[in-house]
Amino acid sequence: MLEARLCEAAGYLPVQLRSILEQLTRPEQQCCEEIRLRIGQPLTVTLHGRERTLTGKALTSAELEDTLGRATEYSMHTFADSLRQGFVTVHGGHRIGVCGQTAVQDGNILSFRHISSLNIRVARQITGAADQALLAQLREGDMLHSALFLSPPGRGKTTLLRDISRQLSDGGVRVSLADERSELAALYHGAPQLDIGRHTDAIDGCPKAQAAMMLVKTMSPQLLVLDEITAETDVRAVEYAAHCGTAVLASAHAWDMDDFRQRPLYSRLLDTGIFSRIFCIEQDRTVRRVM
C-alpha cells in the first residue's frame, strides 16, 4: 500500500505504472516529491531533489496520454487555459507539468499536439513550517510587516508562504492569494485542496499582477500573498498594494542578498522600500533574516 499522498498523486497513472512505485521503501514514499514520465524511458521519481530511475519498461505515448486523460477527466478543453501554461492541477492539489509538441498561433500556445513527458508534483502541506519566532517578526500586535523570502528553487518557499498565510488567516487576518500557478491554494473546482486558513480568498490561474490588483480592489485584504516575483508587472502590483495600505508577502529566486541585489528587477524592488523584512531560506530550510 502506497503512502497516502503519493497514492493520491499516483492515482492518475495506469495501474501497471502505479505498481512500479511500490519499489520505494515507506520512508522514500513519504518524501517523494515528483513522479516523472518520459516517452521511451522508465519511470523516475524525485527524492530530496535527486531523480531516481525505477526498474520497469520504457514508457509509451499511450501511457502518457492515458495519464493526462485521467487528470483532465477526459475533457481537455475544460483544462485548456491551464494546459496553455504547461500544467494541470488535480484533486488533492497535485500538479502535472506537461511537455511536448505544441500548436502555436500568433506566438501563443493553443494546445499540445503530442505529449513527450509529464511531471506529477506530489503536493505535501507541512503544517507548522513557519514557527512562532518567524510569525512574531511579521506581525506585531495589529501591525503587519511586508516581507520577502529569497531562495533558489526547491527550498520550500511556497510551503513556507502557504503556512504563514494559513496561520495569520486563522489568527484573524484577511489574506488574499494571487495564486498564478495553482501552488498556494491549488483550487480544484473552486475548492482549496490545501489548508490556506479561514479568512483567505484566492484567485487561481490568473497572471499574478492582474490577480493582485483585482484582490486589492475587491477583497480589501490586510495581507496580499504572491509567490515568485519574476516580472516588472509583479513589481508594479506590489507597489500598488503597498500604496493601498496592504501588507505584502512574496518570494523571489536568489541565492542570497548579494545575488538579489545584482539583478536589475530585484534591485528596483529593493529601492521601493516596501519590504521591511527580507529573509533567506538556507539549504537545510532554516530561515535567516538578512534585512
Solvent accessible surface area in square Angstrom, and as a share of the most:
residue,aa,sasa,rsa
1,M,194,0.87
2,L,14,0.07
3,E,20,0.09
4,A,74,0.57
5,R,65,0.24
6,L,0,0.00
7,C,48,0.29
8,E,58,0.26
9,A,0,0.00
10,A,0,0.00
11,G,34,0.33
12,Y,37,0.14
13,L,0,0.00
14,P,4,0.03
15,V,102,0.59
16,Q,91,0.41
17,L,1,0.00
18,R,68,0.25
19,S,60,0.38
20,I,24,0.12
21,L,0,0.00
22,E,107,0.48
23,Q,80,0.35
24,L,6,0.03
25,T,75,0.44
26,R,119,0.43
27,P,93,0.58
28,E,42,0.19
29,Q,11,0.05
30,Q,97,0.43
31,C,34,0.21
32,C,0,0.00
33,E,59,0.27
34,E,24,0.11
35,I,0,0.00
36,R,65,0.24
37,L,0,0.00
38,R,81,0.30
39,I,75,0.38
40,G,41,0.40
41,Q,96,0.43
42,P,36,0.22
43,L,1,0.00
44,T,11,0.06
45,V,0,0.00
46,T,11,0.06
47,L,20,0.10
48,H,144,0.64
49,G,59,0.57
50,R,195,0.71
51,E,83,0.37
52,R,89,0.33
53,T,86,0.50
54,L,3,0.01
55,T,111,0.65
56,G,37,0.36
57,K,114,0.48
58,A,52,0.41
59,L,4,0.02
60,T,63,0.37
61,S,52,0.34
62,A,67,0.52
63,E,13,0.06
64,L,0,0.00
65,E,96,0.43
66,D,45,0.23
67,T,0,0.00
68,L,3,0.01
69,G,8,0.08
70,R,78,0.29
71,A,2,0.02
72,T,0,0.00
73,E,88,0.40
74,Y,153,0.58
75,S,29,0.19
76,M,83,0.37
77,H,151,0.67
78,T,86,0.50
79,F,26,0.11
80,A,28,0.22
81,D,95,0.49
82,S,26,0.16
83,L,12,0.06
84,R,95,0.35
85,Q,68,0.30
86,G,18,0.18
87,F,4,0.02
88,V,0,0.00
89,T,13,0.07
90,V,1,0.01
91,H,95,0.42
92,G,4,0.04
93,G,6,0.06
94,H,0,0.00
95,R,24,0.09
96,I,0,0.00
97,G,22,0.21
98,V,8,0.05
99,C,76,0.45
100,G,32,0.30
101,Q,115,0.51
102,T,42,0.25
103,A,13,0.10
104,V,86,0.49
105,Q,102,0.45
106,D,133,0.69
107,G,72,0.69
108,N,96,0.49
109,I,60,0.31
110,L,83,0.41
111,S,53,0.34
112,F,34,0.14
113,R,164,0.60
114,H,109,0.49
115,I,14,0.07
116,S,51,0.33
117,S,22,0.15
118,L,3,0.02
119,N,24,0.12
120,I,0,0.00
121,R,103,0.38
122,V,13,0.08
123,A,15,0.12
124,R,61,0.22
125,Q,52,0.23
126,I,89,0.45
127,T,99,0.57
128,G,42,0.41
129,A,39,0.30
130,A,2,0.01
131,D,83,0.43
132,Q,129,0.57
133,A,70,0.54
134,L,9,0.05
135,L,18,0.09
136,A,61,0.47
137,Q,59,0.26
138,L,3,0.02
139,R,80,0.29
140,E,94,0.42
141,G,62,0.60
142,D,143,0.74
143,M,114,0.51
144,L,30,0.15
145,H,18,0.08
146,S,13,0.08
147,A,0,0.00
148,L,1,0.00
149,F,0,0.00
150,L,0,0.00
151,S,0,0.00
152,P,11,0.07
153,P,102,0.64
154,G,63,0.61
155,R,39,0.14
156,G,17,0.17
157,K,11,0.05
158,T,25,0.15
159,T,25,0.15
160,L,8,0.04
161,L,0,0.00
162,R,16,0.06
163,D,2,0.01
164,I,0,0.00
165,S,0,0.00
166,R,30,0.11
167,Q,37,0.16
168,L,9,0.05
169,S,0,0.00
170,D,43,0.23
171,G,45,0.43
172,G,44,0.43
173,V,4,0.02
174,R,114,0.42
175,V,1,0.00
176,S,1,0.00
177,L,0,0.00
178,A,1,0.01
179,D,3,0.02
180,E,43,0.19
181,R,90,0.33
182,S,5,0.03
183,E,38,0.17
184,L,1,0.00
185,A,0,0.00
186,A,0,0.00
187,L,40,0.20
188,Y,38,0.14
189,H,137,0.61
190,G,60,0.57
191,A,50,0.39
192,P,64,0.40
193,Q,39,0.17
194,L,13,0.07
195,D,76,0.40
196,I,10,0.05
197,G,16,0.15
198,R,176,0.64
199,H,85,0.38
200,T,20,0.12
201,D,54,0.28
202,A,25,0.20
203,I,39,0.20
204,D,44,0.23
205,G,29,0.28
206,C,21,0.13
207,P,78,0.49
208,K,20,0.08
209,A,13,0.10
210,Q,103,0.46
211,A,0,0.00
212,A,1,0.01
213,M,63,0.28
214,M,82,0.37
215,L,2,0.01
216,V,17,0.10
217,K,141,0.60
218,T,95,0.55
219,M,78,0.35
220,S,69,0.45
221,P,9,0.06
222,Q,74,0.33
223,L,3,0.01
224,L,0,0.00
225,V,0,0.00
226,L,0,0.00
227,D,14,0.07
228,E,48,0.21
229,I,0,0.00
230,T,80,0.46
231,A,42,0.33
232,E,71,0.32
233,T,62,0.36
234,D,6,0.03
235,V,0,0.00
236,R,114,0.41
237,A,1,0.00
238,V,0,0.00
239,E,32,0.14
240,Y,66,0.25
241,A,0,0.00
242,A,30,0.23
243,H,153,0.68
244,C,71,0.42
245,G,69,0.67
246,T,10,0.06
247,A,12,0.09
248,V,0,0.00
249,L,3,0.01
250,A,0,0.00
251,S,0,0.00
252,A,0,0.00
253,H,45,0.20
254,A,1,0.01
255,W,158,0.55
256,D,57,0.30
257,M,18,0.08
258,D,91,0.47
259,D,28,0.15
260,F,1,0.00
261,R,121,0.44
262,Q,141,0.63
263,R,87,0.32
264,P,117,0.73
265,L,41,0.20
266,Y,13,0.05
267,S,39,0.25
268,R,87,0.32
269,L,1,0.00
270,L,44,0.22
271,D,117,0.61
272,T,44,0.25
273,G,58,0.56
274,I,29,0.15
275,F,9,0.04
276,S,48,0.31
277,R,29,0.11
278,I,1,0.00
279,F,2,0.01
280,C,3,0.02
281,I,5,0.03
282,E,51,0.23
283,Q,150,0.67
284,D,102,0.53
285,R,119,0.44
286,T,76,0.44
287,V,50,0.29
288,R,119,0.43
289,R,107,0.39
290,V,42,0.24
291,M,82,0.37
